[in-house]
C-alpha cells in the first residue's frame, strides 16, 4: 500500500521560505529546518524578534526570532553597535520572495512573544523552528492573506504584469568607484589621512548599482558642484551575461 502525504500550500511555502532565510541569517551555528507549527512555539529562544510587513500580490508579515547571542554580538561589535534589523533584513526579504512579487517594508525589532503574538492574530500563520542539534535557535514566522499557491503549482506569470506592480517602489541607487577587502584589524587601524587602495585603476568607469545589483557603468562627472554619473553602458540581466 502506498501512502500519499499532502502538504498544505502555506506549509510548503513556509518551509521554502525558511530554507531561503537560513542561507542569509547572520548565524555562526549550522542550523536545520524543523517541523512547522501553527501557533507561537513555547520554546522561543531568548532574544529579539525582527518583523516586517509586505504587500503586493498578497499581504502579510514575516518575522525572525534570533537568539540573545547574536543580539549581543551586534551590539558590542568592534565597529560599534550594529543595527539588528538591517542585519536580518536580507533574510526576511529572501523569505518573503517565496510568496511571489511582494515589497517588504523596513523591519522593526520587538520582544519575541509580542512580535510573534501580533503576527499570529493577522491570519493563518506558520512558525518554522530552525534547530541546532534539536534545540530551537531561531524561529521564522509568516502570515499571508491570501496564501498564494506554492511556486511549483503557479501558472507562468506575465513578466510585464509582475513588473508593473513595482513601478512606484523606491530603490537605492549607488555609484561605486571600487572595492577592497580588509580585516577587522585593518578597519580599526584607520585614521584621518589613511589611504585605502581600491581594486580599480585610475580613470576606469564607475559601477552603477540598484539595491546592490550591478546594472550599468559610466564616467564620473560634476553637475553644479555635485558628483554625477554619465551612463556609458547598460548591462544585461545577470542570467544573460556571458
N, CA and C of each residue as an Amber inpcrd file, in Angstrom:
protein
   726
   0.8540000  -1.1960000   0.0000000   0.0000000   0.0000000   0.0000000
   0.8880000   1.2450000   0.0000000   0.5260000   2.2090000  -0.8420000
   1.2750000   3.4580000  -0.9330000   0.4950000   4.5580000  -0.2350000
   1.1590000   5.2700000   0.6810000   0.5140000   6.3570000   1.4150000
   0.9680000   7.6900000   0.8500000   0.0200000   8.5320000   0.5060000
   0.3310000   9.8620000  -0.0250000   0.0900000  10.9040000   1.0590000
   1.1200000  11.7060000   1.3350000   1.0100000  12.7600000   2.3380000
   0.8570000  14.0910000   1.6220000  -0.2290000  14.7960000   1.9000000
  -0.4790000  16.0900000   1.2780000  -0.0180000  17.2010000   2.2130000
   0.8310000  18.0800000   1.7040000   1.3400000  19.2010000   2.4820000
   0.5400000  20.4430000   2.1240000  -0.0080000  21.1290000   3.1270000
  -0.7770000  22.3470000   2.8860000   0.0940000  23.3710000   2.1660000
  -0.5050000  24.1320000   1.2230000   0.2860000  25.1120000   0.4730000
   1.0670000  26.0630000   1.3700000   0.4430000  26.5510000   2.4470000
   1.1550000  27.5050000   3.3060000   2.3360000  26.8530000   4.0010000
   2.2480000  25.5540000   4.3010000   3.3720000  24.8620000   4.9210000
   4.5140000  24.7170000   3.9190000   4.1790000  24.3610000   2.6830000
   5.2110000  24.2220000   1.6490000   5.9390000  25.5400000   1.4220000
   5.1700000  26.6350000   1.3830000   5.7850000  27.9490000   1.1870000
   6.6480000  28.3200000   2.3810000   6.1480000  28.0750000   3.5890000
   6.9040000  28.4290000   4.7890000   8.2080000  27.6480000   4.8800000
   8.1930000  26.3780000   4.5160000   9.4210000  25.5790000   4.5310000
  10.4250000  26.1220000   3.5160000   9.9400000  26.4680000   2.3370000
  10.8170000  27.0410000   1.3120000  11.3740000  28.3830000   1.7680000
  10.5280000  29.1930000   2.4290000  10.9750000  30.4900000   2.9430000
  12.0300000  30.3230000   4.0260000  11.8540000  29.3190000   4.8830000
  12.8250000  29.0800000   5.9510000  14.1810000  28.6960000   5.3760000
  14.1740000  27.8690000   4.3380000  15.4380000  27.4910000   3.6870000
  16.1240000  28.7130000   3.0960000  15.3380000  29.5940000   2.4550000
  15.9090000  30.7940000   1.8490000  16.4690000  31.7350000   2.9020000
  15.7250000  31.9110000   4.0080000  16.1870000  32.8010000   5.0750000
  17.4260000  32.2520000   5.7580000  17.4660000  30.9390000   5.9220000
  18.5810000  30.2990000   6.6230000  19.9170000  30.6070000   5.9570000
  19.9050000  30.6970000   4.6280000  21.1490000  30.9530000   3.9010000
  21.6890000  32.3580000   4.1400000  20.8370000  33.2900000   4.6160000
  21.2570000  34.6860000   4.7770000  21.2570000  35.1550000   6.2210000
  20.8790000  34.2980000   7.1440000  20.8830000  34.7030000   8.5470000
  22.3210000  34.8350000   9.0600000  22.6160000  35.8930000   9.8100000
  23.9580000  36.0300000  10.3890000  24.1080000  35.1420000  11.6170000
  24.1770000  33.8390000  11.3840000  24.2930000  32.8840000  12.4910000
  25.5520000  32.0450000  12.2900000  26.3120000  31.8680000  13.3520000
  27.5370000  31.0960000  13.2450000  27.3140000  29.6000000  13.3250000
  26.1660000  29.1820000  13.8490000  25.8950000  27.7620000  14.0200000
  25.3080000  27.1640000  12.7470000  25.4750000  25.8500000  12.5960000
  24.8510000  25.1300000  11.4940000  23.4390000  24.7480000  11.9360000
  22.4380000  25.2950000  11.2660000  21.0520000  25.0890000  11.6490000
  20.3360000  24.2440000  10.6020000  19.2720000  23.5750000  11.0390000
  18.4450000  22.8190000  10.1100000  16.9800000  23.1770000  10.3410000
  16.1880000  23.0540000   9.2900000  14.7820000  23.4210000   9.3490000
  13.9970000  22.3320000  10.0720000  13.1760000  22.7560000  11.0540000
  12.3720000  21.8280000  11.8190000  10.9520000  21.7090000  11.2850000
  10.0830000  21.1260000  12.0680000   8.6920000  20.8720000  11.6760000
   7.8560000  22.1240000  11.9360000   7.1390000  22.6180000  10.9180000
   6.3030000  23.8100000  11.1100000   5.1610000  23.5530000  12.0910000
   4.7630000  24.6080000  12.8030000   3.6070000  24.5550000  13.6990000
   2.7270000  25.7630000  13.3920000   1.4940000  25.7500000  13.9640000
   0.5260000  26.7690000  13.6040000   0.1570000  27.6780000  14.7670000
   0.9560000  27.6640000  15.8130000   0.7890000  28.5920000  16.9220000
   2.1780000  28.9750000  17.4160000   2.2490000  30.0610000  18.1830000
   3.5490000  30.5370000  18.6630000   4.2170000  29.4420000  19.4940000
   5.4260000  29.0100000  19.1180000   6.1070000  27.9470000  19.8740000
   6.3610000  28.3540000  21.3260000   6.3030000  27.3740000  22.2040000
   6.5500000  27.6360000  23.6240000   8.0370000  27.8380000  23.9120000
   8.8880000  27.1920000  23.1170000  10.3350000  27.2290000  23.3820000
  11.0390000  28.2630000  22.4970000  10.5340000  29.4950000  22.5040000
  11.1840000  30.5570000  21.7410000  12.5640000  30.8520000  22.3240000
  13.5570000  31.1030000  21.4720000  14.8660000  31.4870000  22.0020000
  14.8030000  32.8610000  22.6570000  15.5410000  33.0370000  23.7280000
  15.6140000  34.3510000  24.3780000  16.4040000  35.2790000  23.4700000
  15.8200000  36.3700000  23.0810000  16.4960000  37.2860000  22.1660000
  15.5520000  38.3560000  21.6880000  15.5120000  38.5490000  20.3680000
  14.6850000  39.5910000  19.7760000  13.9800000  39.0540000  18.5300000
  12.7770000  39.5760000  18.2820000  12.0820000  39.3080000  17.0320000
  12.2990000  40.4900000  16.0930000  12.5140000  40.2030000  14.8250000
  12.6210000  41.2320000  13.7970000  11.4920000  40.9730000  12.8110000
  10.5830000  41.9450000  12.6720000   9.3440000  41.7500000  11.9100000
   9.2500000  42.7830000  10.7940000   8.6460000  42.3620000   9.6740000
   8.4270000  43.2910000   8.5620000   7.1570000  42.8930000   7.8210000
   6.3380000  43.8770000   7.4940000   5.1370000  43.6200000   6.7020000
   5.4860000  43.7180000   5.2170000   4.6510000  43.0830000   4.4050000
   4.8640000  43.1200000   2.9530000   3.5180000  43.2800000   2.2570000
   3.5800000  43.7460000   1.0090000   2.3840000  43.8940000   0.1840000
   2.7590000  43.6520000  -1.2620000   1.7690000  43.3940000  -2.0740000
   1.9830000  43.0810000  -3.4810000   0.8620000  42.1840000  -3.9530000
   1.2070000  41.0340000  -4.5300000   0.1850000  40.0810000  -4.9420000
  -0.5280000  39.4670000  -3.7380000   0.0960000  39.5320000  -2.5790000
  -0.5300000  39.1480000  -1.3220000  -0.0100000  40.0780000  -0.2360000
  -0.6610000  40.1160000   0.9020000  -0.2440000  40.9650000   2.0100000
  -0.0360000  40.1240000   3.2490000   0.8750000  40.5690000   4.1010000
   1.0970000  39.8210000   5.3290000   2.3200000  40.3090000   6.0720000
   2.9310000  39.4120000   6.7990000   4.0750000  39.7670000   7.6420000
   5.0000000  38.5700000   7.7640000   6.2780000  38.8540000   7.8610000
   7.2890000  37.8210000   8.0830000   8.1520000  38.2680000   9.2540000
   8.5680000  37.3240000  10.0820000   9.3670000  37.6580000  11.2640000
  10.3990000  36.5720000  11.5220000  11.4890000  36.9800000  12.1400000
  12.5300000  36.0380000  12.5700000  12.8730000  36.3490000  14.0150000
  12.8630000  35.3310000  14.8590000  13.3290000  35.4690000  16.2380000
  14.7430000  34.9170000  16.3070000  15.6840000  35.7490000  16.7330000
  17.0850000  35.3410000  16.8450000  17.4940000  35.3210000  18.3110000
  18.5420000  34.5840000  18.6090000  18.9960000  34.4290000  19.9790000
  19.7090000  35.6570000  20.5280000  19.8200000  35.7010000  21.8530000
  20.4580000  36.8280000  22.5090000  21.9380000  36.9210000  22.1730000
  22.5630000  35.7870000  21.8250000  23.9840000  35.8170000  21.4780000
  24.2320000  36.6750000  20.2470000  23.3530000  36.5810000  19.2370000
  23.5070000  37.4260000  18.0530000  23.2150000  38.8810000  18.3880000
  22.1920000  39.1180000  19.1920000  21.8530000  40.4910000  19.6010000
  23.0440000  41.1350000  20.2890000  23.6810000  40.4100000  21.2060000
  24.8260000  40.9530000  21.9470000  26.0280000  41.1590000  21.0410000
  26.2430000  40.2130000  20.0940000  27.3940000  40.3360000  19.1940000
  27.2770000  41.5870000  18.3370000  26.0820000  41.9000000  17.8470000
  25.8920000  43.1010000  17.0460000  25.9890000  44.3690000  17.8930000
  25.4910000  44.3020000  19.1140000  25.5150000  45.4640000  19.9960000
  26.9470000  45.8120000  20.4120000  27.8000000  44.7870000  20.5690000
  29.1630000  45.0020000  21.0680000  30.2130000  44.7720000  19.9970000
  29.8580000  45.0310000  18.7420000  30.7970000  44.8520000  17.6360000
  32.0110000  45.7590000  17.7970000  33.2030000  45.3200000  17.3600000
  34.3870000  46.1990000  17.3990000  34.2080000  47.4730000  16.5870000
  33.2380000  47.4610000  15.6430000  32.9840000  48.6460000  14.8220000
  31.8990000  49.5250000  15.4120000  31.4750000  49.2160000  16.6350000
  30.3830000  49.9500000  17.2480000  29.0970000  49.1590000  17.1500000
  28.0340000  49.6800000  17.7250000  26.7540000  48.9690000  17.7320000
  26.1800000  48.8940000  16.3210000  25.8490000  47.6900000  15.8830000
  25.2800000  47.4590000  14.5580000  23.7710000  47.2180000  14.6820000
  23.0400000  47.6070000  13.6520000  21.5810000  47.5470000  13.6600000
  21.1100000  46.1180000  13.4060000  20.4150000  45.5340000  14.3870000
  19.9100000  44.1670000  14.2470000  18.9370000  44.0530000  13.0800000
  18.0550000  45.0380000  12.9220000  17.0450000  44.9400000  11.8650000
  17.6860000  44.9180000  10.4780000  18.7430000  45.7130000  10.2830000
  19.4240000  45.7250000   8.9850000  20.1960000  44.4290000   8.7550000
  20.7030000  43.8310000   9.8320000  21.4390000  42.5770000   9.6970000
  20.5230000  41.4350000   9.2810000  19.2520000  41.4850000   9.7260000
  18.3090000  40.3930000   9.4640000  17.4480000  40.6650000   8.2310000
  17.3720000  41.9340000   7.7810000  16.5120000  42.2960000   6.6510000
  16.7340000  41.4220000   5.4130000  17.9780000  41.1220000   4.9860000
  18.1480000  40.2700000   3.7960000  17.4910000  38.9020000   3.9380000
  17.5460000  38.3240000   5.1400000  16.9030000  37.0270000   5.3530000
  15.3840000  37.1510000   5.2380000  14.8210000  38.2410000   5.7700000
  13.3810000  38.4640000   5.6550000  12.9700000  38.6470000   4.1960000
  13.7830000  39.3710000   3.4450000  13.4690000  39.5920000   2.0330000
  13.4990000  38.2720000   1.2600000  14.4870000  37.4280000   1.5440000
  14.5810000  36.1340000   0.8620000  13.3610000  35.2730000   1.1710000
  12.9120000  35.3080000   2.4300000  11.7320000  34.5340000   2.8130000
  10.4800000  35.0670000   2.1290000  10.3110000  36.3990000   2.1060000
   9.1060000  36.9960000   1.5230000   9.0050000  36.7330000   0.0300000
  10.1440000  36.6070000  -0.6610000  10.1100000  36.3660000  -2.1050000
   9.4670000  35.0240000  -2.4460000   9.4180000  34.1120000  -1.5060000
   8.7840000  32.8170000  -1.7630000   7.2650000  32.9380000  -1.9040000
   6.7180000  34.1010000  -1.5450000   5.2830000  34.3300000  -1.6720000
   4.9150000  34.9500000  -3.0140000   5.9100000  35.2540000  -3.8390000
   5.6550000  35.8990000  -5.1130000   6.2060000  37.3120000  -5.1120000
   5.7970000  38.1400000  -6.0850000   6.2920000  39.5190000  -6.1520000
   5.6680000  40.3930000  -5.0780000   6.3850000  40.5980000  -3.9900000
   5.9130000  41.4480000  -2.9000000   7.0000000  42.4570000  -2.5490000
   6.6000000  43.5220000  -1.8880000   7.5290000  44.5660000  -1.4460000
   7.5500000  44.5610000   0.0710000   8.7370000  44.4320000   0.6260000
   8.8940000  44.3470000   2.0740000   9.1470000  45.7260000   2.6660000
   8.4350000  46.0540000   3.7360000   8.6700000  47.2990000   4.4430000
   9.9080000  47.1700000   5.3340000  10.4720000  48.2960000   5.8050000
  11.6140000  48.2170000   6.7250000  11.2580000  47.4020000   7.9690000
  12.2150000  46.5940000   8.4160000  11.9740000  45.7140000   9.5590000
  12.0220000  46.4950000  10.8690000  11.3370000  45.9550000  11.8720000
  11.3240000  46.5420000  13.2120000  11.5750000  45.4410000  14.2400000
  12.2310000  45.8060000  15.3300000  12.5330000  44.8450000  16.3920000
  11.4370000  44.8700000  17.4510000  11.2070000  43.7200000  18.0850000
  10.2060000  43.6160000  19.1490000  10.5850000  42.4440000  20.0410000
   9.9850000  42.3820000  21.2180000  10.1560000  41.2140000  22.0610000
   9.5430000  40.0030000  21.3530000  10.1560000  38.8210000  21.4570000
   9.6670000  37.6620000  20.6980000   8.1870000  37.3750000  20.8790000
   7.7110000  37.3230000  22.1170000   6.2990000  36.9980000  22.3550000
   5.3820000  38.0660000  21.7680000   5.7910000  39.3360000  21.8430000
   4.9780000  40.4300000  21.3250000   4.9370000  40.3860000  19.8010000
   6.1240000  40.2610000  19.1770000   6.1920000  40.2630000  17.7160000
   5.4470000  39.1000000  17.0950000   5.6830000  37.8910000  17.5970000
   5.0200000  36.7210000  17.0280000   3.5450000  36.6760000  17.4130000
   3.2150000  37.1660000  18.6070000   1.8170000  37.2010000  19.0130000
   0.9930000  38.0980000  18.1060000   1.5490000  39.2640000  17.7510000
   0.8330000  40.1700000  16.8540000   0.7070000  39.5640000  15.4710000
   1.7440000  38.8910000  15.0120000   1.6880000  38.2430000  13.6980000
   0.6130000  37.1630000  13.6770000   0.5040000  36.4060000  14.7610000
  -0.4410000  35.2890000  14.8210000  -1.8860000  35.7560000  14.7540000
  -2.1610000  36.9970000  15.1310000  -3.5400000  37.4860000  15.1230000
  -3.9860000  37.9520000  13.7440000  -3.0770000  37.9580000  12.7800000
  -3.3920000  38.5310000  11.4690000  -3.9250000  37.4980000  10.4810000
  -3.9580000  36.2310000  10.8520000  -4.4740000  35.2250000   9.9250000
  -3.8710000  33.8630000  10.1970000  -3.8100000  33.0320000   9.1510000
  -3.3090000  31.6620000   9.2640000  -1.7850000  31.6790000   9.2230000
  -1.1840000  31.7970000  10.3800000   0.2700000  31.9130000  10.4810000
   0.9270000  30.5310000  10.5180000   2.1980000  30.5040000  10.1010000
   3.0230000  29.2990000  10.1820000   4.3260000  29.6840000  10.8670000
   4.7890000  28.8320000  11.7950000   6.0230000  29.0730000  12.5480000
   6.9690000  27.9110000  12.2850000   8.1620000  28.2230000  11.7940000
   9.1360000  27.1870000  11.4460000  10.3530000  27.3310000  12.3510000
  10.6280000  26.3480000  13.2130000  11.8280000  26.4190000  14.0530000
  13.0690000  26.0410000  13.2540000  14.1650000  26.7100000  13.5470000
  15.4690000  26.3570000  12.9850000  16.3100000  25.8270000  14.1380000
  16.7900000  24.6020000  13.9910000  17.3520000  23.8540000  15.1050000
  18.8560000  23.6560000  14.9970000  19.4770000  23.5980000  16.1650000
  20.8720000  23.1590000  16.2850000  20.8880000  21.9640000  17.2360000
  21.1160000  20.7810000  16.6670000  21.1220000  19.5410000  17.4480000
  19.8380000  19.4030000  18.2700000  18.7090000  19.7040000  17.6400000
  17.4110000  19.5390000  18.2770000  16.9520000  20.6930000  19.1350000
  17.7980000  21.6890000  19.3310000  17.4510000  22.8520000  20.1560000
  17.0540000  24.0130000  19.2500000  15.9330000  24.6660000  19.5650000
  15.4560000  25.7920000  18.7590000  16.3600000  26.9980000  18.9760000
  17.0170000  27.4460000  17.9000000  17.8840000  28.6210000  17.9710000
  17.2670000  29.8460000  17.3020000  16.4510000  29.5980000  16.2740000
  15.8160000  30.6770000  15.5110000  14.4090000  30.2030000  15.1630000
  13.4660000  31.1340000  15.0400000  12.1170000  30.8070000  14.5800000
  11.7620000  31.7700000  13.4530000  11.3310000  31.2110000  12.3230000
  10.7930000  32.0170000  11.2270000   9.2740000  31.9200000  11.2690000
   8.5850000  33.0480000  11.1910000   7.1210000  33.0740000  11.2100000
   6.6180000  33.8590000  10.0080000   5.4990000  33.3850000   9.4210000
   4.9130000  34.0480000   8.2620000   3.3950000  33.9960000   8.3560000
   2.7650000  35.0340000   7.8140000   1.3140000  35.0270000   7.6290000
   1.0370000  35.7980000   6.3530000   0.0640000  35.3170000   5.5790000
  -0.2870000  35.9700000   4.3230000  -1.7970000  35.9000000   4.1330000
  -2.3440000  36.9040000   3.4730000  -3.7740000  36.9240000   3.1980000
  -3.9940000  37.4690000   1.7810000  -4.2870000  36.5960000   0.8160000
  -4.3910000  35.1410000   0.9870000  -3.0330000  34.4810000   0.8050000
  -2.9250000  33.2450000   1.2790000  -1.7270000  32.4630000   0.9820000
  -1.7570000  32.0840000  -0.5000000  -0.6830000  32.3820000  -1.2310000
  -0.6670000  32.0100000  -2.6520000  -0.3950000  30.5220000  -2.8160000
  -0.5530000  30.0350000  -4.0270000  -0.1720000  28.6600000  -4.3150000
   1.3460000  28.5660000  -4.2790000   1.9040000  27.4190000  -3.9060000
   3.3580000  27.2420000  -3.9520000   3.8820000  27.5010000  -5.3620000
   5.1470000  27.8740000  -5.4560000   5.7380000  28.1930000  -6.7550000
   5.5870000  27.0440000  -7.7450000   5.6620000  25.8110000  -7.2490000
   5.5690000  24.6440000  -8.1270000   4.1860000  24.5020000  -8.7500000
   3.1640000  25.1410000  -8.1420000   1.7940000  24.9940000  -8.6360000
   1.2870000  26.2480000  -9.3300000   2.1150000  27.2970000  -9.4170000
   1.6480000  28.5410000 -10.0160000   1.7740000  28.4960000 -11.5300000
   0.7890000  29.0340000 -12.2500000   0.9330000  29.1630000 -13.6960000
   1.9830000  30.2160000 -14.0210000   2.5170000  30.1190000 -15.2160000
   3.5290000  31.0960000 -15.6350000   2.9200000  32.4900000 -15.6060000
   3.6120000  33.4040000 -14.9290000   3.0960000  34.7630000 -14.7890000
   3.5280000  35.6240000 -15.9620000   2.7320000  36.6440000 -16.2450000
   3.0920000  37.6230000 -17.2580000   4.1760000  38.5230000 -16.6810000
   5.4140000  38.4790000 -17.1960000   6.5010000  39.2740000 -16.6070000
   6.1810000  40.7590000 -16.5560000   5.4980000  41.2870000 -17.5950000
   5.1910000  42.7150000 -17.6000000   4.2180000  43.0690000 -16.4890000
   3.2120000  42.2040000 -16.2660000   2.2420000  42.4720000 -15.2080000
   2.9060000  42.4650000 -13.8490000   3.8490000  41.5410000 -13.6500000
   4.5490000  41.4920000 -12.3700000   5.3980000  42.7380000 -12.1900000
   6.0460000  43.1960000 -13.2650000   6.9090000  44.3630000 -13.1730000
   6.1070000  45.6210000 -12.8830000   4.8840000  45.7150000 -13.4430000
   4.0580000  46.9030000 -13.2280000   3.7710000  47.1310000 -11.7530000
   3.7310000  46.0620000 -10.9540000   3.4580000  46.2080000  -9.5300000
   4.5420000  47.0140000  -8.8190000   5.7320000  47.0740000  -9.4120000
   6.8790000  47.6630000  -8.7260000   7.2360000  49.0570000  -9.2220000
   6.4260000  49.6090000 -10.1370000   6.8030000  50.8880000 -10.7500000
   6.9930000  52.0090000  -9.7460000   6.2300000  52.0360000  -8.6740000
   6.2960000  53.1420000  -7.7210000   7.1640000  52.8270000  -6.4980000
   7.8880000  51.7220000  -6.5420000   8.7330000  51.3430000  -5.4060000
  10.0630000  52.0820000  -5.4930000  10.4500000  52.7380000  -4.4000000
  11.7360000  53.4390000  -4.3600000  12.8660000  52.4360000  -4.1400000
  14.0050000  52.6640000  -4.8150000  15.1340000  51.7490000  -4.7230000
  16.4080000  52.5490000  -4.5020000  17.3620000  51.9450000  -3.8080000
  18.6410000  52.5860000  -3.5410000  19.5480000  52.4500000  -4.7670000
  20.0240000  53.5780000  -5.2830000  20.9470000  53.5890000  -6.4170000
  22.3000000  54.0680000  -5.9110000  23.3380000  53.2880000  -6.1820000
  24.6680000  53.5690000  -5.6480000  25.6830000  53.6200000  -6.7760000
  26.5470000  54.6290000  -6.7440000  27.6830000  54.7040000  -7.6650000
  28.9220000  54.2300000  -6.9170000  29.6390000  53.3000000  -7.5090000
  30.7720000  52.6790000  -6.8280000  32.0460000  52.8710000  -7.6400000
  33.0510000  53.4850000  -7.0150000  34.3260000  53.7140000  -7.6820000
  35.2160000  52.4740000  -7.6450000  35.0430000  51.6470000  -6.6290000
  35.8720000  50.4500000  -6.4980000  35.6480000  49.7890000  -5.1620000
  36.2730000  48.6430000  -4.9540000  36.1150000  47.8870000  -3.7230000
  37.4770000  47.3870000  -3.2370000  37.4740000  46.9780000  -1.9820000
  38.6330000  46.2980000  -1.4240000  38.1640000  45.4480000  -0.2650000
  38.9880000  44.5520000   0.2080000  38.6740000  43.7120000   1.3570000
  39.6760000  44.0180000   2.4620000  39.1700000  44.1490000   3.6880000
  40.0150000  44.4670000   4.8240000  39.6130000  43.5980000   5.9980000
  40.5710000  43.3200000   6.8360000  40.2720000  42.6180000   8.0700000
  39.7270000  43.6150000   9.0920000  39.0940000  43.1040000  10.1260000
  38.6160000  43.9790000  11.1970000  39.7760000  44.7490000  11.8110000
  40.9230000  44.0820000  11.9370000  42.1070000  44.7610000  12.4950000
  42.4940000  45.9640000  11.6410000  42.4720000  45.7850000  10.3120000
  42.8280000  46.8900000   9.4220000  41.7980000  48.0220000   9.4890000
  40.5230000  47.6620000   9.5940000  39.4850000  48.6860000   9.7170000
  39.6720000  49.5160000  10.9770000  39.9690000  48.8460000  12.0720000
  40.1160000  49.5510000  13.3380000  41.3650000  50.4320000  13.3750000
  42.3160000  50.1430000  12.4880000  43.5510000  50.9360000  12.4760000
  43.4470000  52.1780000  11.5850000  42.3120000  52.3500000  10.8840000
  42.1520000  53.5210000  10.0170000  42.1320000  54.8030000  10.8420000
  42.7130000  55.8490000  10.2740000  42.7630000  57.1600000  10.9270000
  42.6820000  58.2240000   9.8450000  42.3200000  59.4570000  10.2100000
  42.2910000  60.5290000   9.2040000  43.6050000  60.6030000   8.4500000
  43.5450000  60.6510000   7.1310000  44.7330000  60.6980000   6.2970000
  45.1380000  59.3480000   5.7400000  44.5490000  58.2690000   6.2460000
  44.8680000  56.9300000   5.7410000  44.3710000  56.7990000   4.3040000
  45.0980000  56.0590000   3.4900000  44.7450000  55.8290000   2.0920000
  44.3200000  54.3800000   1.9260000  43.1360000  54.1700000   1.3650000
  42.6140000  52.8260000   1.1160000  42.6960000  52.5670000  -0.3810000
  43.4660000  51.5800000  -0.7830000  43.6340000  51.2530000  -2.1980000
  42.4550000  50.4080000  -2.6830000  41.8670000  50.8100000  -3.8070000
  40.7230000  50.1010000  -4.3660000  41.1640000  49.1930000  -5.5110000
  40.2500000  48.3310000  -5.9480000  40.5710000  47.3590000  -6.9940000
  40.2980000  47.9060000  -8.3920000  40.3440000  49.2240000  -8.5440000
  40.0170000  49.8400000  -9.8190000  41.1390000  50.7870000 -10.2240000
  41.5790000  50.7180000 -11.4960000  42.6470000  51.5950000 -11.9710000
  42.1240000  53.0220000 -12.1290000  43.0120000  53.9870000 -12.0070000
  42.6280000  55.3900000 -12.1800000  42.0720000  55.5880000 -13.5890000
  40.9680000  56.3050000 -13.6850000  40.3510000  56.5570000 -14.9810000
  39.3490000  55.5090000 -15.4110000  39.2250000  54.4330000 -14.6470000
  38.2610000  53.3870000 -15.0030000  36.8380000  53.8800000 -14.7710000
  35.8930000  53.2370000 -15.4290000  34.4910000  53.6180000 -15.2600000
  34.0000000  53.2260000 -13.8740000  32.9740000  53.9320000 -13.4130000
  32.3490000  53.6300000 -12.1290000  31.1580000  52.7090000 -12.3550000
  30.8270000  51.9070000 -11.3580000  29.6860000  50.9930000 -11.4360000
  28.4410000  51.6720000 -10.8850000  27.2970000  51.3820000 -11.4870000
  26.0080000  51.8610000 -11.0010000  25.2130000  50.6460000 -10.5370000
  24.8470000  50.6460000  -9.2560000  24.1580000  49.5070000  -8.6570000
  22.7820000  49.9250000  -8.1490000  21.8050000  49.0360000  -8.3100000
  20.4690000  49.2290000  -7.7660000  20.2250000  48.1320000  -6.7440000
  20.0370000  48.5450000  -5.4790000  19.8820000  47.5900000  -4.3790000
  20.9990000  46.5510000  -4.3690000  22.2300000  47.0170000  -4.6700000
  23.3890000  46.1420000  -4.6260000  23.6420000  45.3510000  -5.8950000
  22.7760000  45.4690000  -6.9170000  22.9500000  44.7000000  -8.1550000
  23.4820000  45.6110000  -9.2550000  24.5610000  45.1750000  -9.9140000
  25.1950000  45.9670000 -10.9650000  24.2970000  46.0230000 -12.1980000
  23.9440000  47.2530000 -12.6460000  23.0770000  47.3900000 -13.8180000
  23.7150000  48.2040000 -14.9360000  24.7290000  49.0260000 -14.6170000
  25.3020000  49.8870000 -15.6450000  26.6920000  50.3520000 -15.2130000
  27.4130000  50.9300000 -16.1710000  28.7070000  51.5610000 -15.8860000
  28.7130000  52.9450000 -16.5250000  29.5580000  53.8120000 -15.9770000
  29.6060000  55.1580000 -16.5200000  30.8220000  55.9090000 -16.0350000
  30.9010000  57.1610000 -16.4320000  32.0300000  58.0080000 -16.0530000
  31.5600000  59.0670000 -15.0710000  32.4510000  59.4250000 -14.1570000
  32.1350000  60.4210000 -13.1370000  32.1680000  61.8090000 -13.7520000
  31.1130000  62.6050000 -13.4750000  31.0420000  63.9850000 -13.9620000
  30.6720000  64.8840000 -12.7890000  30.8110000  66.1800000 -12.9850000
  30.4310000  67.1660000 -11.9750000  29.2600000  67.9810000 -12.5160000
  28.1720000  68.0460000 -11.7300000  26.9690000  68.7720000 -12.1340000
  26.6330000  69.7740000 -11.0340000  26.8290000  71.0530000 -11.3240000
  26.5270000  72.1060000 -10.3350000  27.1710000  71.8070000  -8.9840000
  28.4370000  71.4970000  -8.9950000  29.2430000  71.2400000  -7.7950000
  28.9060000  69.9040000  -7.1230000  28.0410000  69.1050000  -7.7370000
  27.7600000  67.7610000  -7.2370000  28.3340000  66.7220000  -8.1960000
  28.7420000  65.5840000  -7.6520000  29.1900000  64.4940000  -8.4980000
  27.9890000  63.8170000  -9.1500000  28.1950000  63.2870000 -10.3430000
  27.1780000  62.5220000 -11.0420000  27.8150000  61.4170000 -11.8560000
  26.9970000  60.5960000 -12.4860000  27.4820000  59.5090000 -13.3360000
  26.8360000  59.6500000 -14.7120000  27.6630000  59.7480000 -15.7550000
  27.1550000  59.6980000 -17.1270000  27.2140000  58.2440000 -17.5810000
  26.0420000  57.6550000 -17.8100000  25.9580000  56.2330000 -18.1470000
  26.5350000  55.9950000 -19.5330000  27.4710000  55.0760000 -19.6310000
  28.0890000  54.7330000 -20.9130000  27.7650000  53.3150000 -21.3510000
  27.2630000  52.4820000 -20.4180000  26.9870000  51.0800000 -20.7600000
  25.8800000  50.5510000 -19.8650000  24.8350000  49.9790000 -20.4620000
  23.7800000  49.2950000 -19.7300000  24.0550000  47.7950000 -19.8170000
  24.1110000  47.1450000 -18.6730000  24.4410000  45.7310000 -18.6390000
  23.1780000  44.8790000 -18.7400000  23.2590000  43.7280000 -19.3910000
  22.1020000  42.8310000 -19.4760000  21.8280000  42.2000000 -18.1250000
  20.6300000  41.6250000 -17.9190000  20.3420000  40.9180000 -16.6640000
  21.4040000  39.8790000 -16.3820000  21.6080000  39.6000000 -15.0800000
  22.6920000  38.7020000 -14.6510000  22.6710000  37.3860000 -15.4030000
  21.4910000  36.8070000 -15.5680000  21.3910000  35.4890000 -16.2000000
  21.7550000  35.5040000 -17.6690000  21.7690000  36.7220000 -18.3160000
  22.0690000  36.8030000 -19.7440000  23.5200000  37.1190000 -20.0140000
  24.3140000  37.3690000 -18.9600000  25.7030000  37.7440000 -19.1700000
  26.5470000  36.5180000 -19.4400000  27.5370000  36.7150000 -20.3130000
  28.4520000  35.6170000 -20.6430000  29.5680000  35.5380000 -19.6300000
